[in-house]
Amino acid sequence: MTISAIKEKLHSFIDTAKEKQLAELYLFIADKFAEKYDWWEDEDFIAEIDRRIKDFESGKTKGVSWEEVKLKARLRLAADKDRKMDLMKQAGSDPLFLADMKELD
């Protein structure tokens, strides 16, 4: 199929398409032609990542385990006090965790 034929078919489709079809086509085309953001080309982003890595490697900041992240999220979302108390018991006596818990009160 030639480029002219493709353009003709697209114009015909656009001229007869329903509103929803036009919206979907527009989103599809806009996404295909949109400029994609490349994190690795962003100097500010790279500088921030480098700073965070240095802080972690030097011991200035402490990493958090995935289990701790999930537990804290569950605690923040726990609606009833009984559930919150059960989760706090799971956390044990971790001093960092308990310090974070003060923020929730």
For each residue, the residues with C-beta under 8 A, 3 or more apart:
1: 5 6
2: 5 6
3: 6 7
4: 7 8
5: 1 2 8 9
6: 1 2 3 9 10
7: 3 4 10 11
8: 4 5 11 12
9: 5 6 12 13
10: 6 7 13 14
11: 7 8 14 15
12: 8 9 15 16
13: 9 10 16 17 25
14: 10 11 17 22 25
15: 11 12
16: 12 13
17: 13 14 21 22 25
18: 21 22
19: 22 23
20: 23 24
21: 17 18 24 25
22: 14 17 18 19 25 26
23: 19 20 26 27
24: 20 21 27 28
25: 13 14 17 21 22 28 29
26: 22 23 29 30
27: 23 24 30 31
28: 24 25 31 32
29: 25 26 32 33
30: 26 27 33 34
31: 27 28 34
32: 28 29
33: 29 30
34: 30 31
35:
36:
37: 42
38: 41 42
39: 42 45
40: 45 46
41: 38
42: 37 38 39 45 46
43: 46 47
44: 47 48
45: 39 40 42 48 49
46: 40 42 43 49 50
47: 43 44 50 51
48: 44 45 51 52
49: 45 46 52 53
50: 46 47 53 54
51: 47 48 54 55
52: 48 49 55 56 61
53: 49 50 56 57
54: 50 51 57 58 60
55: 51 52 58 60 61
56: 52 53 59 60 61 63
57: 53 54
58: 54 55
59: 56 62
60: 54 55 56
61: 52 55 56
62: 59 96
63: 56
64: 68 69
65: 68 69
66: 69 70
67: 70 71
68: 64 65 71 72 94 97
69: 64 65 66 72 73
70: 66 67 73 74
71: 67 68 74 75 87 90 91 97
72: 68 69 75 76 97 100
73: 69 70 76 77
74: 70 71 77 78 87
75: 71 72 78 84 87 88 101 104
76: 72 73 104
77: 73 74
78: 74 75 83 84 87
79: 83
80: 83 84
81: 84 85
82: 85 86
83: 78 79 80 86 87
84: 75 78 80 81 87 88
85: 81 82 88 89
86: 82 83 89 90
87: 71 74 75 78 83 84 90 91
88: 75 84 85 91 101
89: 85 86 92
90: 71 86 87
91: 71 87 88 94 97 98 101
92: 89 97
93: 98
94: 68 91 97 98
95: 98 99
96: 62 99 100
97: 68 71 72 91 92 94 100 101
98: 91 93 94 95 101 102
99: 95 96 102
100: 72 96 97 103 104
101: 75 88 91 97 98 104 105
102: 98 99 105
103: 100
104: 75 76 100 101
105: 101 102
